[in-house]
């Protein structure tokens, strides 16, 4: 898998800065259109992407980043570049895992929002089993 960053709901200005940052760090930037929010993450990362548009209405408008296939150190370098470029923070970020690769963007967004809200409140998003 090519090192890729999935980009959701960014303004043209911020999207341009993110694409430049991805290019600098040798990451493929893939903008995910709202019509693809219902598609499994692993399918969004396929090369070439499968034509899998869904009838799902845009379920969220928050910015979100998903990192996939990055080599050790690439994520840290990207995030340092993000801060150095003084881009506004993106609270919803994830790394593709075997578990979330079968989720769609809406499911991932819901999980990240739950975790972010729990962290903001100083709580855990999930109970310990």
Secondary structure, 3 states (H helix, E strand, C coil): CCCEEEEECCCHHHHHHHHHHHHHCCCEEEECCHHHCCCEHHHHCCCCCCCCCCCCCCCCCCCEEEEECCCCCHHHHHHHHHHHCCCCCCCCEEECCCCHHHCEHHHHHHHHHHHHHHHHCCCCCCCCC
